[in-house]
Amino acid sequence: MSIDAHGTRFEYLETPGTRPIVLVHGVGLDQSIWGAMLADFAGRSTLTYDLLGHGDTDKRLGAQTFHPFIDQLRALLEELQIEEMVLVGFSLGGQVAKHFASSYPDIVSALVLISTTYQRTSEERSAMSLRVQQAKDGDQQGLEASALQRWFNPEFLAAHPDVERQITARLQKNDPARFLESYELLSNAEDHHLDYGSFAMPTLIITGDGDPGSTPRMVQEMALAMPKAQTEIVQGAKHLGIIEHHRRFSVPIKNFLTESGL
């Protein structure tokens, strides 16, 4: 692990001759969630990092806008002299990836959005607002229980208690104020306009068929709004399918990159 000049904790595994895959994690988590998929991407350059206010990155978000996240990634890429990349975002990381690709399209050769929301219904936004209120009320135990239920199938957690312990420990490490900043921004993602018709890069939008946060409907509708988007619905996966069913996600991503000449 390394720290850049702006305090971002990152890990860059460089394989000469390959275009870097940059992976952006979700809210309340850190770059460690990519562990299984990094193994699946062996032989390619990969960059993971901790978002502002997450993991071992000390600097907080500090505003209800995606701009600090965009600036953080741009500074990291400049320090590592990465001029082109495949950008992969999960959940909050998918929102960051969309906004970054909109701001710097020439850097993003291809875009992969995993479990990323789009045009939530009023009921879906209300459910998210209730969880934000839980965070404001300090109901950490309730948030953890809700997250585990939405993120994993119960059979998987029963068979992998180590994963439940790791995810719970990660959530418990969060600074409440910093977590709330990012969680509130994610809950209001639709309020931050994007011109989806302007996304010219090849895009893969992928989610689980059991993901309550990023439903197949959202994926299909987002793809229709983007000129070069295709979709993949992973059977049997909930929100954190990148851990529970990582190969069901990494294989279509690798196929997509091959088809895109990357």
Secondary structure, DSSP 8 states (H G I E B T S, - for coil): -EE-TTS-EEEEE--TTS--EEEE--TT--GGGGHHHHHHTTTS-EEEE--TTSTT--S---SSSSHHHHHHHHHHHHHHT--SEEEEEETHHHHHHHHHHHH-TTTEEEEEEES---S--HHHHHHHHHHHHHHHTT-HHHHHHHHHHHHS-HHHHHH-HHHHHHHHHHHHTS-HHHHHHHHHHHHTGGGS---GGG--S-EEEEEETT-SSS-HHHHHHHHHHSTTEEEEEETT--TTHHHHTHHHHHHHHHHHHHHTT-
